[in-house]
């Protein structure tokens, strides 16, 4: 079974779990695309506006470390455990 997941969701997870502290979103985005494609996922949408971009000011987004736009991917749900396992190492 395939699902769609965005780099913004993964960046939010990293921020909420105090991972990748001090790493810019653009750097995280590049690492995420490498990780997902290595796990067999496919990019499906380039630079999609993040959902919270409509609800938060640029200042609030910067303070929280959230991305304004992000890549979207299609992945098999079977790789979710491996994806998050790898993210915990960041």
Residue pairs with C-beta under 8 A, 6 or more apart in sequence:
1 76
1 77
2 74
2 75
2 76
2 77
3 74
3 75
3 77
4 44
4 72
4 73
4 74
5 72
5 73
5 75
6 48
6 50
6 70
6 71
6 72
6 73
7 28
7 29
7 32
7 33
7 67
7 70
7 71
7 72
7 73
8 50
8 51
8 52
8 66
8 67
8 69
8 70
10 28
10 32
10 83
10 87
11 25
11 28
11 29
11 32
11 65
11 66
11 67
11 70
12 66
13 19
13 84
13 87
14 20
14 28
14 87
14 90
15 64
15 65
15 66
17 88
19 87
19 88
19 90
20 28
20 90
23 90
25 65
25 66
25 67
28 90
29 67
29 70
29 71
31 90
32 71
33 43
33 71
33 73
35 83
35 86
35 87
36 43
36 73
36 75
36 83
37 43
39 75
39 79
39 82
39 83
39 86
40 75
40 76
40 79
41 73
41 74
41 75
41 76
41 79
42 73
42 74
42 75
43 71
43 72
43 73
44 72
44 73
44 74
45 71
45 72
46 71
47 69
47 70
47 71
48 69
48 70
48 71
48 72
49 68
49 69
50 66
50 67
50 68
50 69
50 70
52 61
52 66
53 61
53 68
53 69
56 64
56 66
58 68
61 67
61 68
75 83
